[in-house]
Amino acid sequence: MALFLLLILVAVVLGLIGVVADGLGYLLALGIVVFAADVIFFAVRLSRRARRRPLR
């Protein structure tokens, strides 16, 4: 969970720098890519955890 939150923070900071600084739009794109990868990683990890529970 700490890794998830850290990557969200990094994505937000990169996005803000990309929006504010003139000519650094690639940082905004990189922030969006990091955010998307983080959400996908979290979803895969959550789905793996859900399968391991035995049925009652």
PDBQT receptor file of N, H, CA, C and O in Angstrom, charges set to zero:
ATOM      1  N   MET A   1       0.824  -1.184   0.000  1.00  0.00    +0.000 N 
ATOM      2  CA  MET A   1       0.000   0.000   0.000  1.00  0.00    +0.000 C 
ATOM      3  C   MET A   1       0.875   1.257   0.000  1.00  0.00    +0.000 C 
ATOM      4  O   MET A   1       0.512   2.267  -0.602  1.00  0.00    +0.000 OA
ATOM      5  N   ALA A   2       2.003   1.194   0.662  1.00  0.00    +0.000 N 
ATOM      6  H   ALA A   2       2.298   0.373   1.151  1.00  0.00    +0.000 HD
ATOM      7  CA  ALA A   2       2.901   2.346   0.700  1.00  0.00    +0.000 C 
ATOM      8  C   ALA A   2       3.461   2.637  -0.691  1.00  0.00    +0.000 C 
ATOM      9  O   ALA A   2       3.609   3.799  -1.069  1.00  0.00    +0.000 OA
ATOM     10  N   LEU A   3       3.770   1.593  -1.449  1.00  0.00    +0.000 N 
ATOM     11  H   LEU A   3       3.650   0.650  -1.141  1.00  0.00    +0.000 HD
ATOM     12  CA  LEU A   3       4.272   1.775  -2.813  1.00  0.00    +0.000 C 
ATOM     13  C   LEU A   3       3.203   2.425  -3.684  1.00  0.00    +0.000 C 
ATOM     14  O   LEU A   3       3.509   3.313  -4.480  1.00  0.00    +0.000 OA
ATOM     15  N   PHE A   4       1.966   1.995  -3.542  1.00  0.00    +0.000 N 
ATOM     16  H   PHE A   4       1.718   1.273  -2.895  1.00  0.00    +0.000 HD
ATOM     17  CA  PHE A   4       0.853   2.571  -4.295  1.00  0.00    +0.000 C 
ATOM     18  C   PHE A   4       0.731   4.067  -4.016  1.00  0.00    +0.000 C 
ATOM     19  O   PHE A   4       0.621   4.867  -4.945  1.00  0.00    +0.000 OA
ATOM     20  N   LEU A   5       0.751   4.438  -2.752  1.00  0.00    +0.000 N 
ATOM     21  H   LEU A   5       0.841   3.788  -1.998  1.00  0.00    +0.000 HD
ATOM     22  CA  LEU A   5       0.616   5.850  -2.386  1.00  0.00    +0.000 C 
ATOM     23  C   LEU A   5       1.819   6.676  -2.838  1.00  0.00    +0.000 C 
ATOM     24  O   LEU A   5       1.667   7.827  -3.248  1.00  0.00    +0.000 OA
ATOM     25  N   LEU A   6       3.003   6.093  -2.762  1.00  0.00    +0.000 N 
ATOM     26  H   LEU A   6       3.127   5.159  -2.429  1.00  0.00    +0.000 HD
ATOM     27  CA  LEU A   6       4.200   6.797  -3.225  1.00  0.00    +0.000 C 
ATOM     28  C   LEU A   6       4.132   7.068  -4.723  1.00  0.00    +0.000 C 
ATOM     29  O   LEU A   6       4.468   8.163  -5.175  1.00  0.00    +0.000 OA
ATOM     30  N   LEU A   7       3.702   6.084  -5.486  1.00  0.00    +0.000 N 
ATOM     31  H   LEU A   7       3.429   5.195  -5.119  1.00  0.00    +0.000 HD
ATOM     32  CA  LEU A   7       3.610   6.275  -6.932  1.00  0.00    +0.000 C 
ATOM     33  C   LEU A   7       2.507   7.276  -7.302  1.00  0.00    +0.000 C 
ATOM     34  O   LEU A   7       2.646   8.019  -8.274  1.00  0.00    +0.000 OA
ATOM     35  N   ILE A   8       1.423   7.296  -6.538  1.00  0.00    +0.000 N 
ATOM     36  H   ILE A   8       1.310   6.692  -5.749  1.00  0.00    +0.000 HD
ATOM     37  CA  ILE A   8       0.386   8.309  -6.771  1.00  0.00    +0.000 C 
ATOM     38  C   ILE A   8       0.953   9.704  -6.519  1.00  0.00    +0.000 C 
ATOM     39  O   ILE A   8       0.703  10.633  -7.287  1.00  0.00    +0.000 OA
ATOM     40  N   LEU A   9       1.714   9.843  -5.443  1.00  0.00    +0.000 N 
ATOM     41  H   LEU A   9       1.918   9.089  -4.819  1.00  0.00    +0.000 HD
ATOM     42  CA  LEU A   9       2.335  11.129  -5.121  1.00  0.00    +0.000 C 
ATOM     43  C   LEU A   9       3.306  11.560  -6.217  1.00  0.00    +0.000 C 
ATOM     44  O   LEU A   9       3.311  12.724  -6.616  1.00  0.00    +0.000 OA
ATOM     45  N   VAL A  10       4.115  10.643  -6.700  1.00  0.00    +0.000 N 
ATOM     46  H   VAL A  10       4.111   9.697  -6.376  1.00  0.00    +0.000 HD
ATOM     47  CA  VAL A  10       5.068  10.951  -7.783  1.00  0.00    +0.000 C 
ATOM     48  C   VAL A  10       4.314  11.380  -9.037  1.00  0.00    +0.000 C 
ATOM     49  O   VAL A  10       4.717  12.335  -9.700  1.00  0.00    +0.000 OA
ATOM     50  N   ALA A  11       3.225  10.687  -9.373  1.00  0.00    +0.000 N 
ATOM     51  H   ALA A  11       2.897   9.911  -8.834  1.00  0.00    +0.000 HD
ATOM     52  CA  ALA A  11       2.451  11.039 -10.560  1.00  0.00    +0.000 C 
ATOM     53  C   ALA A  11       1.849  12.436 -10.438  1.00  0.00    +0.000 C 
ATOM     54  O   ALA A  11       1.841  13.199 -11.404  1.00  0.00    +0.000 OA
ATOM     55  N   VAL A  12       1.350  12.765  -9.259  1.00  0.00    +0.000 N 
ATOM     56  H   VAL A  12       1.357  12.144  -8.474  1.00  0.00    +0.000 HD
ATOM     57  CA  VAL A  12       0.760  14.096  -9.051  1.00  0.00    +0.000 C 
ATOM     58  C   VAL A  12       1.831  15.183  -9.159  1.00  0.00    +0.000 C 
ATOM     59  O   VAL A  12       1.608  16.215  -9.793  1.00  0.00    +0.000 OA
ATOM     60  N   VAL A  13       2.978  14.957  -8.549  1.00  0.00    +0.000 N 
ATOM     61  H   VAL A  13       3.159  14.119  -8.034  1.00  0.00    +0.000 HD
ATOM     62  CA  VAL A  13       4.056  15.956  -8.605  1.00  0.00    +0.000 C 
ATOM     63  C   VAL A  13       4.540  16.145 -10.032  1.00  0.00    +0.000 C 
ATOM     64  O   VAL A  13       4.736  17.278 -10.471  1.00  0.00    +0.000 OA
ATOM     65  N   LEU A  14       4.735  15.054 -10.765  1.00  0.00    +0.000 N 
ATOM     66  H   LEU A  14       4.575  14.134 -10.408  1.00  0.00    +0.000 HD
ATOM     67  CA  LEU A  14       5.170  15.175 -12.163  1.00  0.00    +0.000 C 
ATOM     68  C   LEU A  14       4.118  15.904 -12.993  1.00  0.00    +0.000 C 
ATOM     69  O   LEU A  14       4.456  16.725 -13.846  1.00  0.00    +0.000 OA
ATOM     70  N   GLY A  15       2.853  15.607 -12.746  1.00  0.00    +0.000 N 
ATOM     71  H   GLY A  15       2.578  14.941 -12.054  1.00  0.00    +0.000 HD
ATOM     72  CA  GLY A  15       1.783  16.291 -13.480  1.00  0.00    +0.000 C 
ATOM     73  C   GLY A  15       1.741  17.770 -13.183  1.00  0.00    +0.000 C 
ATOM     74  O   GLY A  15       1.571  18.579 -14.095  1.00  0.00    +0.000 OA
ATOM     75  N   LEU A  16       1.895  18.142 -11.916  1.00  0.00    +0.000 N 
ATOM     76  H   LEU A  16       2.034  17.485 -11.175  1.00  0.00    +0.000 HD
ATOM     77  CA  LEU A  16       1.883  19.564 -11.562  1.00  0.00    +0.000 C 
ATOM     78  C   LEU A  16       3.064  20.305 -12.175  1.00  0.00    +0.000 C 
ATOM     79  O   LEU A  16       2.905  21.413 -12.688  1.00  0.00    +0.000 OA
ATOM     80  N   ILE A  17       4.233  19.704 -12.125  1.00  0.00    +0.000 N 
ATOM     81  H   ILE A  17       4.362  18.805 -11.708  1.00  0.00    +0.000 HD
ATOM     82  CA  ILE A  17       5.404  20.349 -12.729  1.00  0.00    +0.000 C 
ATOM     83  C   ILE A  17       5.212  20.476 -14.234  1.00  0.00    +0.000 C 
ATOM     84  O   ILE A  17       5.579  21.490 -14.828  1.00  0.00    +0.000 OA
ATOM     85  N   GLY A  18       4.634  19.444 -14.853  1.00  0.00    +0.000 N 
ATOM     86  H   GLY A  18       4.336  18.620 -14.371  1.00  0.00    +0.000 HD
ATOM     87  CA  GLY A  18       4.396  19.485 -16.291  1.00  0.00    +0.000 C 
ATOM     88  C   GLY A  18       3.403  20.559 -16.697  1.00  0.00    +0.000 C 
ATOM     89  O   GLY A  18       3.536  21.152 -17.768  1.00  0.00    +0.000 OA
ATOM     90  N   VAL A  19       2.411  20.818 -15.857  1.00  0.00    +0.000 N 
ATOM     91  H   VAL A  19       2.304  20.337 -14.987  1.00  0.00    +0.000 HD
ATOM     92  CA  VAL A  19       1.411  21.837 -16.172  1.00  0.00    +0.000 C 
ATOM     93  C   VAL A  19       1.961  23.235 -15.922  1.00  0.00    +0.000 C 
ATOM     94  O   VAL A  19       1.746  24.142 -16.726  1.00  0.00    +0.000 OA
ATOM     95  N   VAL A  20       2.668  23.414 -14.810  1.00  0.00    +0.000 N 
ATOM     96  H   VAL A  20       2.843  22.677 -14.157  1.00  0.00    +0.000 HD
ATOM     97  CA  VAL A  20       3.122  24.749 -14.409  1.00  0.00    +0.000 C 
ATOM     98  C   VAL A  20       4.309  25.225 -15.241  1.00  0.00    +0.000 C 
ATOM     99  O   VAL A  20       4.320  26.366 -15.703  1.00  0.00    +0.000 OA
ATOM    100  N   ALA A  21       5.298  24.374 -15.436  1.00  0.00    +0.000 N 
ATOM    101  H   ALA A  21       5.289  23.447 -15.061  1.00  0.00    +0.000 HD
ATOM    102  CA  ALA A  21       6.515  24.785 -16.142  1.00  0.00    +0.000 C 
ATOM    103  C   ALA A  21       6.272  24.811 -17.648  1.00  0.00    +0.000 C 
ATOM    104  O   ALA A  21       5.722  23.868 -18.215  1.00  0.00    +0.000 OA
ATOM    105  N   ASP A  22       6.677  25.871 -18.269  1.00  0.00    +0.000 N 
ATOM    106  H   ASP A  22       7.125  26.638 -17.808  1.00  0.00    +0.000 HD
ATOM    107  CA  ASP A  22       6.497  26.034 -19.697  1.00  0.00    +0.000 C 
ATOM    108  C   ASP A  22       7.482  25.139 -20.453  1.00  0.00    +0.000 C 
ATOM    109  O   ASP A  22       8.685  25.173 -20.196  1.00  0.00    +0.000 OA
ATOM    110  N   GLY A  23       6.969  24.350 -21.373  1.00  0.00    +0.000 N 
ATOM    111  H   GLY A  23       5.991  24.322 -21.583  1.00  0.00    +0.000 HD
ATOM    112  CA  GLY A  23       7.822  23.495 -22.188  1.00  0.00    +0.000 C 
ATOM    113  C   GLY A  23       8.123  22.143 -21.579  1.00  0.00    +0.000 C 
ATOM    114  O   GLY A  23       8.929  21.392 -22.129  1.00  0.00    +0.000 OA
ATOM    115  N   LEU A  24       7.501  21.809 -20.458  1.00  0.00    +0.000 N 
ATOM    116  H   LEU A  24       6.847  22.419 -20.011  1.00  0.00    +0.000 HD
ATOM    117  CA  LEU A  24       7.742  20.512 -19.833  1.00  0.00    +0.000 C 
ATOM    118  C   LEU A  24       6.479  19.648 -19.850  1.00  0.00    +0.000 C 
ATOM    119  O   LEU A  24       6.149  18.987 -18.866  1.00  0.00    +0.000 OA
ATOM    120  N   GLY A  25       5.793  19.668 -20.968  1.00  0.00    +0.000 N 
ATOM    121  H   GLY A  25       6.061  20.206 -21.768  1.00  0.00    +0.000 HD
ATOM    122  CA  GLY A  25       4.576  18.887 -21.122  1.00  0.00    +0.000 C 
ATOM    123  C   GLY A  25       4.830  17.394 -21.063  1.00  0.00    +0.000 C 
ATOM    124  O   GLY A  25       3.932  16.620 -20.733  1.00  0.00    +0.000 OA
ATOM    125  N   TYR A  26       6.060  16.982 -21.384  1.00  0.00    +0.000 N 
ATOM    126  H   TYR A  26       6.790  17.610 -21.652  1.00  0.00    +0.000 HD
ATOM    127  CA  TYR A  26       6.379  15.562 -21.317  1.00  0.00    +0.000 C 
ATOM    128  C   TYR A  26       6.319  15.050 -19.872  1.00  0.00    +0.000 C 
ATOM    129  O   TYR A  26       6.077  13.864 -19.650  1.00  0.00    +0.000 OA
ATOM    130  N   LEU A  27       6.534  15.925 -18.900  1.00  0.00    +0.000 N 
ATOM    131  H   LEU A  27       6.731  16.889 -19.081  1.00  0.00    +0.000 HD
ATOM    132  CA  LEU A  27       6.399  15.498 -17.507  1.00  0.00    +0.000 C 
ATOM    133  C   LEU A  27       4.939  15.223 -17.160  1.00  0.00    +0.000 C 
ATOM    134  O   LEU A  27       4.646  14.320 -16.377  1.00  0.00    +0.000 OA
ATOM    135  N   LEU A  28       4.037  15.987 -17.732  1.00  0.00    +0.000 N 
ATOM    136  H   LEU A  28       4.275  16.721 -18.368  1.00  0.00    +0.000 HD
ATOM    137  CA  LEU A  28       2.618  15.719 -17.544  1.00  0.00    +0.000 C 
ATOM    138  C   LEU A  28       2.263  14.358 -18.130  1.00  0.00    +0.000 C 
ATOM    139  O   LEU A  28       1.553  13.576 -17.498  1.00  0.00    +0.000 OA
ATOM    140  N   ALA A  29       2.750  14.076 -19.328  1.00  0.00    +0.000 N 
ATOM    141  H   ALA A  29       3.327  14.712 -19.841  1.00  0.00    +0.000 HD
ATOM    142  CA  ALA A  29       2.499  12.775 -19.955  1.00  0.00    +0.000 C 
ATOM    143  C   ALA A  29       3.111  11.653 -19.134  1.00  0.00    +0.000 C 
ATOM    144  O   ALA A  29       2.499  10.596 -18.981  1.00  0.00    +0.000 OA
ATOM    145  N   LEU A  30       4.290  11.862 -18.611  1.00  0.00    +0.000 N 
ATOM    146  H   LEU A  30       4.788  12.721 -18.734  1.00  0.00    +0.000 HD
ATOM    147  CA  LEU A  30       4.948  10.853 -17.783  1.00  0.00    +0.000 C 
ATOM    148  C   LEU A  30       4.174  10.627 -16.488  1.00  0.00    +0.000 C 
ATOM    149  O   LEU A  30       4.063   9.492 -16.024  1.00  0.00    +0.000 OA
ATOM    150  N   GLY A  31       3.640  11.691 -15.905  1.00  0.00    +0.000 N 
ATOM    151  H   GLY A  31       3.730  12.613 -16.282  1.00  0.00    +0.000 HD
ATOM    152  CA  GLY A  31       2.822  11.564 -14.705  1.00  0.00    +0.000 C 
ATOM    153  C   GLY A  31       1.564  10.757 -14.966  1.00  0.00    +0.000 C 
ATOM    154  O   GLY A  31       1.155   9.954 -14.127  1.00  0.00    +0.000 OA
ATOM    155  N   ILE A  32       0.948  10.963 -16.119  1.00  0.00    +0.000 N 
ATOM    156  H   ILE A  32       1.280  11.615 -16.800  1.00  0.00    +0.000 HD
ATOM    157  CA  ILE A  32      -0.247  10.201 -16.478  1.00  0.00    +0.000 C 
ATOM    158  C   ILE A  32       0.093   8.733 -16.678  1.00  0.00    +0.000 C 
ATOM    159  O   ILE A  32      -0.670   7.860 -16.264  1.00  0.00    +0.000 OA
ATOM    160  N   VAL A  33       1.220   8.452 -17.305  1.00  0.00    +0.000 N 
ATOM    161  H   VAL A  33       1.839   9.161 -17.642  1.00  0.00    +0.000 HD
ATOM    162  CA  VAL A  33       1.654   7.058 -17.518  1.00  0.00    +0.000 C 
ATOM    163  C   VAL A  33       1.943   6.379 -16.186  1.00  0.00    +0.000 C 
ATOM    164  O   VAL A  33       1.552   5.230 -15.984  1.00  0.00    +0.000 OA
ATOM    165  N   VAL A  34       2.617   7.066 -15.280  1.00  0.00    +0.000 N 
ATOM    166  H   VAL A  34       2.934   8.000 -15.444  1.00  0.00    +0.000 HD
ATOM    167  CA  VAL A  34       2.917   6.493 -13.960  1.00  0.00    +0.000 C 
ATOM    168  C   VAL A  34       1.626   6.228 -13.197  1.00  0.00    +0.000 C 
ATOM    169  O   VAL A  34       1.497   5.193 -12.542  1.00  0.00    +0.000 OA
ATOM    170  N   PHE A  35       0.668   7.150 -13.274  1.00  0.00    +0.000 N 
ATOM    171  H   PHE A  35       0.773   7.990 -13.806  1.00  0.00    +0.000 HD
ATOM    172  CA  PHE A  35      -0.612   6.965 -12.593  1.00  0.00    +0.000 C 
ATOM    173  C   PHE A  35      -1.363   5.762 -13.160  1.00  0.00    +0.000 C 
ATOM    174  O   PHE A  35      -1.903   4.956 -12.403  1.00  0.00    +0.000 OA
ATOM    175  N   ALA A  36      -1.400   5.635 -14.485  1.00  0.00    +0.000 N 
ATOM    176  H   ALA A  36      -0.961   6.290 -15.101  1.00  0.00    +0.000 HD
ATOM    177  CA  ALA A  36      -2.101   4.512 -15.113  1.00  0.00    +0.000 C 
ATOM    178  C   ALA A  36      -1.438   3.183 -14.751  1.00  0.00    +0.000 C 
ATOM    179  O   ALA A  36      -2.124   2.203 -14.460  1.00  0.00    +0.000 OA
ATOM    180  N   ALA A  37      -0.114   3.151 -14.769  1.00  0.00    +0.000 N 
ATOM    181  H   ALA A  37       0.443   3.947 -15.005  1.00  0.00    +0.000 HD
ATOM    182  CA  ALA A  37       0.599   1.925 -14.398  1.00  0.00    +0.000 C 
ATOM    183  C   ALA A  37       0.343   1.564 -12.939  1.00  0.00    +0.000 C 
ATOM    184  O   ALA A  37       0.215   0.388 -12.599  1.00  0.00    +0.000 OA
ATOM    185  N   ASP A  38       0.269   2.559 -12.095  1.00  0.00    +0.000 N 
ATOM    186  H   ASP A  38       0.373   3.515 -12.372  1.00  0.00    +0.000 HD
ATOM    187  CA  ASP A  38       0.017   2.321 -10.673  1.00  0.00    +0.000 C 
ATOM    188  C   ASP A  38      -1.383   1.755 -10.452  1.00  0.00    +0.000 C 
ATOM    189  O   ASP A  38      -1.558   0.833  -9.656  1.00  0.00    +0.000 OA
ATOM    190  N   VAL A  39      -2.361   2.289 -11.135  1.00  0.00    +0.000 N 
ATOM    191  H   VAL A  39      -2.219   3.039 -11.782  1.00  0.00    +0.000 HD
ATOM    192  CA  VAL A  39      -3.736   1.792 -10.986  1.00  0.00    +0.000 C 
ATOM    193  C   VAL A  39      -3.845   0.364 -11.513  1.00  0.00    +0.000 C 
ATOM    194  O   VAL A  39      -4.512  -0.470 -10.901  1.00  0.00    +0.000 OA
ATOM    195  N   ILE A  40      -3.201   0.075 -12.632  1.00  0.00    +0.000 N 
ATOM    196  H   ILE A  40      -2.658   0.753 -13.129  1.00  0.00    +0.000 HD
ATOM    197  CA  ILE A  40      -3.212  -1.287 -13.177  1.00  0.00    +0.000 C 
ATOM    198  C   ILE A  40      -2.519  -2.243 -12.222  1.00  0.00    +0.000 C 
ATOM    199  O   ILE A  40      -3.019  -3.342 -11.980  1.00  0.00    +0.000 OA
ATOM    200  N   PHE A  41      -1.381  -1.845 -11.676  1.00  0.00    +0.000 N 
ATOM    201  H   PHE A  41      -0.975  -0.953 -11.873  1.00  0.00    +0.000 HD
ATOM    202  CA  PHE A  41      -0.655  -2.689 -10.721  1.00  0.00    +0.000 C 
ATOM    203  C   PHE A  41      -1.514  -2.983  -9.497  1.00  0.00    +0.000 C 
ATOM    204  O   PHE A  41      -1.547  -4.117  -9.018  1.00  0.00    +0.000 OA
ATOM    205  N   PHE A  42      -2.208  -1.968  -8.989  1.00  0.00    +0.000 N 
ATOM    206  H   PHE A  42      -2.182  -1.048  -9.378  1.00  0.00    +0.000 HD
ATOM    207  CA  PHE A  42      -3.062  -2.146  -7.815  1.00  0.00    +0.000 C 
ATOM    208  C   PHE A  42      -4.238  -3.065  -8.129  1.00  0.00    +0.000 C 
ATOM    209  O   PHE A  42      -4.605  -3.899  -7.302  1.00  0.00    +0.000 OA
ATOM    210  N   ALA A  43      -4.832  -2.924  -9.311  1.00  0.00    +0.000 N 
ATOM    211  H   ALA A  43      -4.534  -2.247  -9.983  1.00  0.00    +0.000 HD
ATOM    212  CA  ALA A  43      -5.966  -3.765  -9.695  1.00  0.00    +0.000 C 
ATOM    213  C   ALA A  43      -5.552  -5.224  -9.844  1.00  0.00    +0.000 C 
ATOM    214  O   ALA A  43      -6.283  -6.121  -9.425  1.00  0.00    +0.000 OA
ATOM    215  N   VAL A  44      -4.385  -5.468 -10.436  1.00  0.00    +0.000 N 
ATOM    216  H   VAL A  44      -3.791  -4.739 -10.777  1.00  0.00    +0.000 HD
ATOM    217  CA  VAL A  44      -3.894  -6.837 -10.592  1.00  0.00    +0.000 C 
ATOM    218  C   VAL A  44      -3.601  -7.445  -9.230  1.00  0.00    +0.000 C 
ATOM    219  O   VAL A  44      -3.932  -8.604  -8.981  1.00  0.00    +0.000 OA
ATOM    220  N   ARG A  45      -2.998  -6.690  -8.373  1.00  0.00    +0.000 N 
ATOM    221  H   ARG A  45      -2.729  -5.748  -8.576  1.00  0.00    +0.000 HD
ATOM    222  CA  ARG A  45      -2.679  -7.196  -7.039  1.00  0.00    +0.000 C 
ATOM    223  C   ARG A  45      -3.949  -7.487  -6.239  1.00  0.00    +0.000 C 
ATOM    224  O   ARG A  45      -4.011  -8.473  -5.505  1.00  0.00    +0.000 OA
ATOM    225  N   LEU A  46      -4.950  -6.636  -6.381  1.00  0.00    +0.000 N 
ATOM    226  H   LEU A  46      -4.899  -5.835  -6.977  1.00  0.00    +0.000 HD
ATOM    227  CA  LEU A  46      -6.213  -6.832  -5.680  1.00  0.00    +0.000 C 
ATOM    228  C   LEU A  46      -6.952  -8.061  -6.215  1.00  0.00    +0.000 C 
ATOM    229  O   LEU A  46      -7.559  -8.804  -5.444  1.00  0.00    +0.000 OA
ATOM    230  N   SER A  47      -6.903  -8.274  -7.524  1.00  0.00    +0.000 N 
ATOM    231  H   SER A  47      -6.411  -7.670  -8.150  1.00  0.00    +0.000 HD
ATOM    232  CA  SER A  47      -7.597  -9.424  -8.101  1.00  0.00    +0.000 C 
ATOM    233  C   SER A  47      -6.906 -10.735  -7.718  1.00  0.00    +0.000 C 
ATOM    234  O   SER A  47      -7.578 -11.749  -7.526  1.00  0.00    +0.000 OA
ATOM    235  N   ARG A  48      -5.602 -10.730  -7.608  1.00  0.00    +0.000 N 
ATOM    236  H   ARG A  48      -5.056  -9.907  -7.764  1.00  0.00    +0.000 HD
ATOM    237  CA  ARG A  48      -4.887 -11.936  -7.182  1.00  0.00    +0.000 C 
ATOM    238  C   ARG A  48      -5.230 -12.277  -5.745  1.00  0.00    +0.000 C 
ATOM    239  O   ARG A  48      -5.392 -13.451  -5.410  1.00  0.00    +0.000 OA
ATOM    240  N   ARG A  49      -5.342 -11.286  -4.904  1.00  0.00    +0.000 N 
ATOM    241  H   ARG A  49      -5.210 -10.332  -5.176  1.00  0.00    +0.000 HD
ATOM    242  CA  ARG A  49      -5.658 -11.496  -3.493  1.00  0.00    +0.000 C 
ATOM    243  C   ARG A  49      -7.071 -12.053  -3.353  1.00  0.00    +0.000 C 
ATOM    244  O   ARG A  49      -7.312 -12.876  -2.470  1.00  0.00    +0.000 OA
ATOM    245  N   ALA A  50      -8.000 -11.635  -4.188  1.00  0.00    +0.000 N 
ATOM    246  H   ALA A  50      -7.805 -10.967  -4.905  1.00  0.00    +0.000 HD
ATOM    247  CA  ALA A  50      -9.392 -12.070  -4.095  1.00  0.00    +0.000 C 
ATOM    248  C   ALA A  50      -9.531 -13.545  -4.471  1.00  0.00    +0.000 C 
ATOM    249  O   ALA A  50     -10.404 -14.230  -3.939  1.00  0.00    +0.000 OA
ATOM    250  N   ARG A  51      -8.695 -14.043  -5.368  1.00  0.00    +0.000 N 
ATOM    251  H   ARG A  51      -7.986 -13.486  -5.801  1.00  0.00    +0.000 HD
ATOM    252  CA  ARG A  51      -8.781 -15.437  -5.793  1.00  0.00    +0.000 C 
ATOM    253  C   ARG A  51      -8.271 -16.419  -4.749  1.00  0.00    +0.000 C 
ATOM    254  O   ARG A  51      -8.687 -17.578  -4.754  1.00  0.00    +0.000 OA
ATOM    255  N   ARG A  52      -7.405 -16.007  -3.876  1.00  0.00    +0.000 N 
ATOM    256  H   ARG A  52      -7.066 -15.066  -3.872  1.00  0.00    +0.000 HD
ATOM    257  CA  ARG A  52      -6.796 -16.912  -2.920  1.00  0.00    +0.000 C 
ATOM    258  C   ARG A  52      -7.719 -17.304  -1.770  1.00  0.00    +0.000 C 
ATOM    259  O   ARG A  52      -7.435 -18.268  -1.059  1.00  0.00    +0.000 OA
ATOM    260  N   ARG A  53      -8.806 -16.582  -1.576  1.00  0.00    +0.000 N 
ATOM    261  H   ARG A  53      -9.036 -15.799  -2.153  1.00  0.00    +0.000 HD
ATOM    262  CA  ARG A  53      -9.709 -16.880  -0.479  1.00  0.00    +0.000 C 
ATOM    263  C   ARG A  53     -10.501 -18.146  -0.776  1.00  0.00    +0.000 C 
ATOM    264  O   ARG A  53     -11.093 -18.265  -1.849  1.00  0.00    +0.000 OA
ATOM    265  N   PRO A  54     -10.522 -19.080   0.148  1.00  0.00    +0.000 N 
ATOM    266  CA  PRO A  54     -11.313 -20.303  -0.092  1.00  0.00    +0.000 C 
ATOM    267  C   PRO A  54     -12.809 -20.030   0.070  1.00  0.00    +0.000 C 
ATOM    268  O   PRO A  54     -13.224 -19.187   0.865  1.00  0.00    +0.000 OA
ATOM    269  N   LEU A  55     -13.608 -20.770  -0.711  1.00  0.00    +0.000 N 
ATOM    270  H   LEU A  55     -13.271 -21.455  -1.358  1.00  0.00    +0.000 HD
ATOM    271  CA  LEU A  55     -15.041 -20.633  -0.594  1.00  0.00    +0.000 C 
ATOM    272  C   LEU A  55     -15.537 -21.371   0.636  1.00  0.00    +0.000 C 
ATOM    273  O   LEU A  55     -14.994 -22.411   1.008  1.00  0.00    +0.000 OA
ATOM    274  N   ARG A  56     -16.560 -20.835   1.256  1.00  0.00    +0.000 N 
ATOM    275  H   ARG A  56     -17.001 -19.991   0.953  1.00  0.00    +0.000 HD
ATOM    276  CA  ARG A  56     -17.105 -21.501   2.461  1.00  0.00    +0.000 C 
ATOM    277  C   ARG A  56     -18.412 -22.158   2.161  1.00  0.00    +0.000 C 
ATOM    278  O   ARG A  56     -19.017 -22.763   3.047  1.00  0.00    +0.000 OA
TER     279      ARG A  56
